[in-house]
Amino acid sequence: MHRNWLQVAGGVLVVLGVGVWVLYAVGRYWMNWDVTDRQFIPYHLVCIIPGMLLWQYRFFYSLVKKWRQRGNNQPLK
């Protein structure tokens, strides 16, 4: 199945967002870095939020399309 490049980019961002926690765990528990989860959450969210939106863009596109069609079918006042 051919995948859309937006979905692939979204998948890559999601993997990077999850990978942030792997880096956190390795740094904190294996290399004994003095880090907290609060230092890593912004990087996680910067990857996960746009990644999920891109990964599921067809769903959001169909919602916007339905909302536009509904708006065009309403009678004039």
N, C-alpha and C positions, 0 to 999 in steps of 0.2 A: 504494500500500500504506500502510495506517495504521500509524504507528510509535508505540510505547509511550513515554510521557513519561519513564520511567526510562532508556530507551535514548537518548532525545534529550538528557537531562541528562548522561549519560555521554559522549556524543559531544562536547558542548560542553566538558566538563572535559578531554577528550583534546586538543581543539583549543587550549584555553588552555595546557595543559601543553607542547605543541609550540611555541606562541607565545612561551613564556618564552625559548626558545633564539633566536628571531628578535630579541627585545628584547636579549638578551645580545650577539648578533652586531652589531646596530646600535650598541649602546652602546660596545662594546669596539673595534670596527674602524672605524666611521664617525665616532663622536663622541669617540673616544679616552678613554673612561672608564677609570679604574683599577679594573677588576673582574676577578674570577676566576670560573671555572665552579663552584667550590664555593659561591659566594654564590647561585647560581641553582638548584642541584640540589634544595634543599628545596622550592622553589616548584613545580618541575617534578614532583617525586614526589607532592606534596600534590594535584596535579590528576590526574596519570596513574593512580595506583593506584586511587582510588575511581572515576575515570572508566571504567577498564577493567572494574572489577567491576560497575558499573551498566550499562555497554554490553552485557555478556555475562551479565546477571543470569538470563536464562532457562536458560542452561546450568547455572549453579550451583544454581538452584532445582530443576532436574530431577535433579541429583546428590543433593541433600538428600532429595528425594522418594524416590529409589531406595534410599538408605541407610535411611530410615525404614521402607519396606516390607520390606526385608530383615530388619531388626531385629524386626518384628512376626511374621515367618514362622518364626523360630527356635523350637524346642521348649522347653518349660519344664523347668527342672532339678529 
